[in-house]
Amino acid sequence: MHEISGAIISITLVMAAVFVPVGSMEGSTGLFYRQFAFTMAIAIAISAVNALTLSPALAALFLKDVHGAHTNGEEIPVKKGFKEKFFIGFNSSFNALTNRYVGGLKFLINHKWLGMTGLALVALATVVIVKFTPSAFIPTEDQGFIAIALNTPSGTTLDGTQKVMKEAETSLKRMEAVRFVTAISGFDVLTNSMSPSKGIIYILLKPSKERGKVKNLDAIMDEARGKMSEITGAGAFVFSFPTVPGFSSVEALDLVLQDKTGGKLDKFSGISQQFIAALMKRPEIGVAFTSFKADYPQLQMEINDDKAGQLGVNVKDILETMQAYFGSAQASDFNRFGKYYRVMVQADIIDRADPSTIDRVFVKNKAGDMVPMNTLVKLSRVYGSETVSRYNMFNSISVNAIPKPGFSSGAAIKAVEEVAAQQLPEGYTYEFSGQTREEIASGGQSTLVFILCLRFVYFLLAAQ
C-alpha cells in the first residue's frame, strides 16, 4: 500500500480540483453544474477512502497464493488450469505494456523538445476547436409540443380572429404528426396581453414512432409554417417551448429594442420592422418575429377642461363615467353559495359599439344636474399600439429569432449583434433578455472557471 497510497491521494486531489471550482459558478449556469460537480467531488473522495481502507482488506481476503508449495527449498509444480493460464498471460501482457510505457516516458524525458511541441499542438488545437465549435446554452429537446402565435390585421374584431383561428385549426389537424389542436382567441402569448386581433394555437404531437414520414421537430414546425402561410389575412410565428421552463416564453433568442430618444411609436415600429427584415436575410436566422404594431385604429379622447370648469364638472368624474360606460367598473361584490362574486357596471353592447353613442351619455356636475358628455369630450380617430412595454425605463419592442437548422444559438447571437450594429440608427439600442442573456453571461464565466481549474491542477501537481 505504501507504493500506491500517495498516487491515490494525488489523483483524488487533482480530480477534486477540477470539479470544486465548477460548483462555485453563479447564476443559472451554476445551478445546472453545481449538483453534478459536488456529486462527482464527493464520489471521488468516497472512492479514495475506499481505496485506502476497504479495498486492501478485501484484497487480502480474495487474493490467494498461486505459487507452488516448497519442499527442501524446491518448488513443487502445480497443475495449471485455464484460469491460471489466463492470469499468467494477462500479467505478461500487462508487464510488456508497462515496460513500453516506461520506455516512452524515458524517451520524452531525454527529448524534452518533443514533449513540449506536442503540448503546444494540443493547446493550439484546443483553442481552435473552442473558437470554431458552435456554441449553445441548453439543447433544444423534442417535448412533443409546439405553439403558434397568430395575429390578424390591426383592428380585426374578436369574431373575425375566431374565424381565422378556426380555419387554421382545421388545416393543422390534417398534419400526420398532430394529435390534438387547441386554439385560443384574444390572447397574445408573446406579450402576455389581451388583444382581439391575436390568438394562440397549441399543438400536441404524436409520439415519435407514430408521426409518419415527418418525425423531426424542426421539420414539423416547417410544415406548420407552410400550412399557416396558406391562410390569408393572418401572420403566424411557429415556435417550441424552452427545455427548462421559466427562462423565456419561447425557444428562441430573446432581445429587446429600445428607443432612447423618446420618439413616436410608429417610427419605432418602422425601425423594428427594418431590423427584422435585415435579420431574415442572414443565413443564421430562420425566423424573426415581433407582435408589436403601431397601426391599430383607436379613438383619442380630448377633454375641454375650461368648459368642464364652467359647467361645474370634475374631470375625474368624466373619466370615471367614460370608464364605466365604454370599459367596465367594479361597483360592488357579494358572497353567495360559498363563492365570491363581483358586480361590474358596463353599458350594453349596442350602447358602446359606435362613437355616436356618446351622445346618450351624461355626467353629473357639482349642482346635481346632468351634463351631456359630448359637450365636454371630443373623440378623434388616431392610430397607435395596443400595448406599450418599457425596458430600462425606455420604450421597448420585444423581438424573437429562431436560429436556422444547422446553426447554433451562439452563431445566431453573433448575427444579431452584427445586424444591430449596421441597422439601428443613433438613439436606438438593443439588449438580450431571458435565456439568451443567461447564455451570454455564462460564456465568460466558463472561461474563468476553466483557467481556475488548470491553475489548481498545476499547483497540486507541482506540490508533489
Secondary structure as UniProt FT lines:
FT   TURN            2..4
FT   HELIX           5..23
FT   HELIX           27..52
FT   HELIX           54..62
FT   STRAND          70..71
FT   TURN            72..73
FT   STRAND          74..75
FT   HELIX           82..110
FT   HELIX           112..132
FT   STRAND          145..151
FT   TURN            154..155
FT   HELIX           158..172
FT   TURN            173..174
FT   TURN            176..177
FT   STRAND          178..188
FT   TURN            189..192
FT   STRAND          193..205
FT   HELIX           208..210
FT   TURN            212..213
FT   HELIX           217..229
FT   TURN            232..233
FT   STRAND          235..240
FT   TURN            245..246
FT   STRAND          253..259
FT   TURN            260..261
FT   HELIX           265..280
FT   TURN            283..284
FT   STRAND          285..289
FT   STRAND          296..303
FT   HELIX           305..310
FT   TURN            311..312
FT   HELIX           315..326
FT   STRAND          329..336
FT   TURN            337..338
FT   STRAND          339..345
FT   HELIX           349..351
FT   HELIX           355..360
FT   STRAND          362..364
FT   TURN            366..367
FT   STRAND          370..372
FT   HELIX           373..375
FT   STRAND          377..384
FT   STRAND          389..391
FT   TURN            392..393
FT   STRAND          394..403
FT   TURN            405..406
FT   HELIX           409..423
FT   TURN            426..427
FT   STRAND          428..432
FT   HELIX           434..463
//
